[in-house]
């Protein structure tokens, strides 16, 4: 599944239990999407792919930072819009995680990335997600342009 060592617990240092919960949510709620990404069944791919599970942990960590979840109140539009979306959907963070994973995989393919370019791909994903979360008319998670990636 893409752990870095024999003990997966060591991979959760960056974002803790939430990243495991995100992976489980993804597998449970969007199983077709999860399996497609896990098995890397679409697109032209490098010989040495990104490690799936560790990528998921990194995505959780990136979202926590982007949404300013470690601060008392978000200062920037992505975090403010995230709070607004929470009033409509309890599982908005988990759904956003699934969208971000899809976005990251799409970036991976578009950039024809190799393992050594993972951080570049993650940064490009963050920038794209930040743009989408900064849209003025964003009220529900379904309003994100990338939401449809979950259903391809």
BAVEX-344055 format. One record per residue: residue number from 1; chain; y, x, z of N, C-alpha, C in turn. Coordinates in Angstrom, 2 decimals. Layout:
! residues N
pos unit nv nu nw cav cau caw cv cu cw
NUM A Y X Z Y X Z Y X Z
...
This chain:
! residues 152
pos unit nv nu nw cav cau caw cv cu cw
1 A -1.20 0.81 0.00 0.00 0.00 0.00 1.26 0.85 0.00
2 A 1.12 2.12 0.17 2.29 2.97 0.06 2.87 3.43 1.38
3 A 2.02 3.73 2.36 2.49 4.31 3.62 2.56 5.82 3.46
4 A 3.35 6.46 4.28 3.52 7.90 4.13 2.41 8.71 4.81
5 A 1.73 8.11 5.76 0.67 8.83 6.45 -0.44 7.88 6.87
6 A -1.34 8.37 7.71 -2.48 7.55 8.14 -2.09 6.52 9.19
7 A -0.94 6.70 9.85 -0.47 5.75 10.86 0.79 5.05 10.35
8 A 0.67 3.83 9.83 1.85 3.14 9.29 2.97 2.93 10.30
9 A 2.66 2.91 11.58 3.69 2.68 12.60 4.82 3.71 12.52
10 A 4.51 4.92 12.07 5.55 5.95 12.00 6.57 5.66 10.89
11 A 6.21 4.84 9.93 7.13 4.51 8.84 8.18 3.48 9.23
12 A 8.02 2.85 10.37 8.94 1.79 10.79 10.10 2.30 11.63
13 A 10.24 3.61 11.76 11.33 4.17 12.57 12.70 3.67 12.14
14 A 12.94 3.59 10.83 14.26 3.28 10.31 14.77 1.89 10.64
15 A 13.91 0.89 10.61 14.39 -0.47 10.85 13.47 -1.29 11.73
16 A 12.47 -0.68 12.27 11.64 -1.32 13.28 10.83 -2.51 12.79
17 A 10.58 -3.41 13.72 9.71 -4.55 13.52 10.20 -5.47 12.40
18 A 11.51 -5.55 12.21 12.04 -6.45 11.19 11.50 -6.10 9.80
19 A 11.31 -4.83 9.52 10.81 -4.45 8.20 9.36 -4.89 8.00
20 A 8.56 -4.86 9.04 7.19 -5.37 8.94 7.23 -6.89 8.74
21 A 8.08 -7.54 9.49 8.23 -8.99 9.35 8.68 -9.36 7.94
22 A 9.60 -8.57 7.37 10.06 -8.81 5.99 8.91 -8.71 5.00
23 A 8.10 -7.66 5.12 6.95 -7.49 4.21 5.97 -8.65 4.32
24 A 5.70 -9.09 5.56 4.78 -10.21 5.76 5.35 -11.51 5.19
25 A 6.64 -11.74 5.39 7.29 -12.93 4.82 7.17 -12.92 3.30
26 A 7.46 -11.79 2.70 7.39 -11.64 1.24 5.98 -11.99 0.75
27 A 4.98 -11.44 1.39 3.58 -11.68 0.99 3.19 -13.15 1.17
28 A 3.68 -13.77 2.21 3.31 -15.14 2.54 4.06 -16.18 1.69
29 A 5.36 -15.99 1.49 6.18 -17.02 0.86 6.27 -16.85 -0.67
30 A 6.26 -15.63 -1.14 6.35 -15.35 -2.58 5.18 -14.47 -3.00
31 A 3.94 -14.96 -2.85 2.77 -14.11 -3.09 2.66 -13.58 -4.52
32 A 3.04 -14.35 -5.51 2.95 -13.87 -6.89 3.91 -12.70 -7.12
33 A 5.11 -12.83 -6.64 6.10 -11.77 -6.76 5.66 -10.53 -5.98
34 A 5.18 -10.75 -4.77 4.71 -9.66 -3.91 3.60 -8.88 -4.60
35 A 2.61 -9.59 -5.11 1.47 -8.94 -5.76 1.89 -8.20 -7.03
36 A 2.80 -8.79 -7.80 3.28 -8.14 -9.02 3.95 -6.81 -8.70
37 A 4.76 -6.80 -7.62 5.44 -5.55 -7.25 4.48 -4.57 -6.59
38 A 3.61 -5.07 -5.73 2.64 -4.20 -5.06 1.75 -3.49 -6.08
39 A 1.28 -4.24 -7.05 0.37 -3.68 -8.06 1.12 -3.04 -9.22
40 A 2.45 -3.17 -9.21 3.30 -2.57 -10.25 2.77 -2.91 -11.63
41 A 2.61 -4.21 -11.86 1.92 -4.67 -13.06 2.83 -4.91 -14.26
42 A 4.13 -4.71 -14.12 5.02 -4.95 -15.26 5.87 -3.72 -15.56
43 A 6.19 -3.56 -16.84 7.13 -2.54 -17.26 6.53 -1.15 -17.44
44 A 7.31 -0.30 -18.09 6.94 1.10 -18.28 7.25 1.84 -16.99
45 A 6.24 2.45 -16.41 6.40 3.06 -15.11 6.06 4.54 -15.15
46 A 6.70 5.27 -14.24 6.43 6.70 -14.11 5.03 6.91 -13.55
47 A 4.49 8.07 -13.75 3.18 8.39 -13.21 3.20 8.35 -11.69
48 A 4.29 8.83 -11.12 4.39 8.87 -9.66 5.38 7.81 -9.21
49 A 4.88 6.66 -8.80 5.68 5.51 -8.43 6.24 5.62 -7.01
50 A 7.16 4.72 -6.70 7.65 4.64 -5.32 6.56 4.06 -4.42
51 A 6.48 4.52 -3.17 5.50 3.95 -2.23 5.98 2.56 -1.79
52 A 5.22 1.55 -2.11 5.61 0.16 -1.93 6.07 -0.15 -0.50
53 A 5.24 0.11 0.48 5.56 -0.26 1.86 6.79 0.48 2.37
54 A 6.87 1.75 2.11 8.02 2.55 2.56 9.28 2.09 1.85
55 A 9.17 1.69 0.59 10.32 1.11 -0.12 10.80 -0.13 0.61
56 A 9.85 -0.95 1.06 10.21 -2.16 1.80 10.95 -1.86 3.10
57 A 10.52 -0.84 3.81 11.19 -0.43 5.04 12.61 0.01 4.73
58 A 12.78 0.77 3.67 14.11 1.24 3.27 15.01 0.08 2.85
59 A 14.46 -0.93 2.22 15.25 -2.10 1.82 15.73 -2.85 3.06
60 A 14.87 -3.02 4.04 15.29 -3.68 5.30 16.45 -2.92 5.93
61 A 16.32 -1.62 6.00 17.36 -0.78 6.59 18.68 -0.90 5.80
62 A 18.57 -0.87 4.48 19.76 -0.99 3.63 20.45 -2.33 3.86
63 A 19.68 -3.41 3.99 20.27 -4.73 4.22 20.97 -4.81 5.57
64 A 20.36 -4.24 6.59 20.97 -4.24 7.92 22.33 -3.56 7.87
65 A 22.41 -2.46 7.15 23.69 -1.75 7.02 24.68 -2.53 6.17
66 A 24.25 -3.01 5.02 25.13 -3.72 4.10 25.73 -4.97 4.74
67 A 24.93 -5.68 5.51 25.38 -6.93 6.13 26.06 -6.72 7.48
68 A 26.14 -5.45 7.91 26.79 -5.08 9.17 26.15 -5.79 10.37
69 A 24.84 -5.85 10.39 24.14 -6.57 11.44 24.15 -5.84 12.78
70 A 24.55 -4.59 12.76 24.65 -3.84 14.02 26.03 -3.91 14.65
71 A 26.91 -4.72 14.06 28.26 -4.88 14.63 28.42 -6.31 15.16
72 A 29.41 -6.50 15.99 29.63 -7.81 16.60 29.99 -8.87 15.56
73 A 30.75 -8.46 14.56 31.22 -9.39 13.54 31.43 -8.61 12.24
74 A 30.93 -9.15 11.11 31.12 -8.44 9.85 32.59 -8.42 9.43
75 A 33.00 -7.30 8.84 34.37 -7.14 8.38 34.49 -7.35 6.87
76 A 33.40 -7.20 6.15 33.43 -7.22 4.70 32.74 -8.46 4.15
77 A 33.09 -8.84 2.95 32.63 -10.09 2.35 31.11 -10.25 2.28
78 A 30.33 -9.22 1.97 28.87 -9.44 1.96 28.34 -9.96 3.30
79 A 28.80 -9.37 4.40 28.36 -9.82 5.73 28.89 -11.20 6.08
80 A 30.13 -11.47 5.71 30.74 -12.78 5.96 29.99 -13.86 5.19
81 A 29.71 -13.59 3.92 28.95 -14.56 3.11 27.54 -14.75 3.65
82 A 26.94 -13.69 4.13 25.60 -13.79 4.72 25.63 -14.75 5.92
83 A 26.63 -14.62 6.78 26.74 -15.51 7.95 26.91 -16.95 7.48
84 A 27.71 -17.16 6.45 27.91 -18.51 5.91 26.59 -19.08 5.39
85 A 25.81 -18.25 4.68 24.54 -18.72 4.13 23.53 -19.06 5.22
86 A 23.66 -18.42 6.37 22.72 -18.68 7.47 22.83 -20.12 7.97
87 A 23.99 -20.74 7.80 24.14 -22.12 8.25 23.33 -23.08 7.39
88 A 22.98 -22.65 6.18 22.22 -23.48 5.25 20.72 -23.17 5.27
89 A 20.36 -21.94 5.62 18.97 -21.48 5.50 18.63 -20.53 6.64
90 A 17.68 -20.91 7.48 17.30 -20.07 8.62 16.69 -18.74 8.21
91 A 15.98 -18.72 7.12 15.26 -17.52 6.70 16.01 -16.73 5.64
92 A 17.33 -16.83 5.65 18.14 -16.21 4.60 17.96 -14.69 4.56
93 A 17.81 -14.02 5.70 17.63 -12.58 5.68 16.32 -12.21 5.00
94 A 15.26 -12.93 5.33 13.96 -12.66 4.72 13.98 -12.92 3.22
95 A 14.62 -13.99 2.80 14.71 -14.31 1.37 15.56 -13.25 0.66
96 A 16.66 -12.85 1.30 17.50 -11.81 0.72 16.73 -10.50 0.58
97 A 15.88 -10.21 1.53 15.01 -9.03 1.46 14.13 -9.10 0.20
98 A 13.52 -10.25 -0.04 12.64 -10.41 -1.20 13.43 -10.24 -2.50
99 A 14.63 -10.79 -2.54 15.49 -10.63 -3.71 15.84 -9.16 -3.90
100 A 16.20 -8.49 -2.81 16.57 -7.07 -2.89 15.39 -6.22 -3.37
101 A 14.18 -6.56 -2.94 13.00 -5.82 -3.40 12.83 -6.00 -4.90
102 A 12.99 -7.24 -5.37 12.91 -7.51 -6.81 13.99 -6.73 -7.56
103 A 15.21 -6.72 -7.01 16.31 -6.00 -7.63 16.01 -4.50 -7.71
104 A 15.45 -3.98 -6.62 15.14 -2.55 -6.58 14.10 -2.20 -7.63
105 A 13.08 -3.03 -7.77 12.05 -2.76 -8.77 12.64 -2.85 -10.18
106 A 13.50 -3.82 -10.42 14.16 -3.94 -11.73 15.03 -2.70 -12.01
107 A 15.73 -2.21 -10.99 16.53 -0.99 -11.14 15.61 0.20 -11.45
108 A 14.50 0.26 -10.77 13.52 1.33 -10.98 13.12 1.40 -12.45
109 A 12.80 0.23 -12.99 12.38 0.17 -14.39 13.54 0.48 -15.33
110 A 14.73 -0.06 -15.05 15.89 0.16 -15.92 16.29 1.63 -15.95
111 A 16.16 2.30 -14.81 16.54 3.71 -14.72 15.40 4.64 -15.15
112 A 14.22 4.05 -15.42 13.03 4.86 -15.75 12.85 5.95 -14.70
113 A 12.92 5.50 -13.46 12.97 6.42 -12.32 11.61 7.04 -12.02
114 A 11.68 8.17 -11.35 10.50 8.81 -10.78 10.68 8.82 -9.26
115 A 9.67 9.21 -8.58 9.69 9.21 -7.10 10.90 9.95 -6.55
116 A 11.28 11.03 -7.17 12.40 11.84 -6.67 13.75 11.14 -6.83
117 A 13.80 10.08 -7.58 15.04 9.34 -7.79 15.13 8.08 -6.93
118 A 14.24 7.94 -5.98 14.21 6.71 -5.18 15.56 6.42 -4.53
119 A 16.20 7.41 -3.94 17.48 7.17 -3.27 18.56 6.70 -4.25
120 A 18.55 7.23 -5.46 19.50 6.78 -6.49 19.25 5.31 -6.85
121 A 17.99 4.95 -6.96 17.63 3.56 -7.27 18.05 2.65 -6.13
122 A 17.80 3.06 -4.90 18.17 2.24 -3.75 19.69 2.08 -3.67
123 A 20.43 3.12 -3.98 21.90 3.04 -3.96 22.41 2.12 -5.07
124 A 21.80 2.17 -6.24 22.18 1.27 -7.32 21.86 -0.18 -6.95
125 A 20.75 -0.39 -6.27 20.37 -1.72 -5.80 21.38 -2.22 -4.79
126 A 21.76 -1.36 -3.87 22.74 -1.74 -2.86 24.06 -2.14 -3.51
127 A 24.51 -1.38 -4.49 25.77 -1.67 -5.17 25.70 -3.03 -5.89
128 A 24.59 -3.29 -6.57 24.43 -4.56 -7.26 24.40 -5.72 -6.26
129 A 23.65 -5.55 -5.19 23.56 -6.59 -4.17 24.91 -6.82 -3.50
130 A 25.63 -5.75 -3.26 26.97 -5.88 -2.66 27.90 -6.68 -3.57
131 A 27.83 -6.43 -4.87 28.64 -7.21 -5.82 28.27 -8.68 -5.76
132 A 26.99 -8.98 -5.76 26.55 -10.38 -5.74 26.91 -11.06 -4.42
133 A 26.78 -10.34 -3.31 27.12 -10.92 -2.01 28.62 -11.02 -1.79
134 A 29.41 -10.46 -2.68 30.87 -10.52 -2.57 31.47 -11.62 -3.42
135 A 30.65 -12.39 -4.10 31.16 -13.48 -4.93 31.84 -14.53 -4.05
136 A 32.98 -14.99 -4.49 33.78 -15.94 -3.69 33.09 -17.30 -3.50
137 A 32.36 -17.75 -4.51 31.76 -19.08 -4.44 30.31 -19.07 -3.94
138 A 29.99 -18.11 -3.13 28.64 -17.98 -2.59 28.52 -18.78 -1.29
139 A 27.69 -19.81 -1.31 27.51 -20.65 -0.13 26.05 -20.73 0.33
140 A 25.13 -20.61 -0.64 23.70 -20.69 -0.35 23.01 -19.49 -0.99
141 A 21.88 -19.12 -0.48 21.12 -18.00 -1.03 20.77 -18.26 -2.50
142 A 20.58 -19.52 -2.85 20.25 -19.88 -4.23 21.42 -19.63 -5.19
143 A 22.63 -19.42 -4.66 23.80 -19.14 -5.49 23.83 -17.69 -5.98
144 A 23.03 -16.82 -5.39 23.00 -15.43 -5.83 22.43 -15.35 -7.25
145 A 23.10 -14.66 -8.15 22.56 -14.54 -9.52 21.14 -13.98 -9.55
146 A 20.81 -13.07 -8.65 19.48 -12.44 -8.65 18.40 -13.30 -7.99
147 A 18.75 -14.46 -7.46 17.77 -15.32 -6.80 16.60 -15.65 -7.73
148 A 16.89 -15.83 -9.01 15.84 -16.21 -9.97 14.81 -15.11 -10.19
149 A 15.09 -13.89 -9.77 14.09 -12.83 -9.90 12.80 -13.14 -9.15
150 A 12.91 -13.97 -8.12 11.73 -14.31 -7.33 10.74 -15.19 -8.09
151 A 11.17 -15.73 -9.21 10.34 -16.72 -9.92 10.03 -16.32 -11.35
152 A 10.07 -15.04 -11.65 9.77 -14.64 -13.04 8.31 -14.38 -13.24
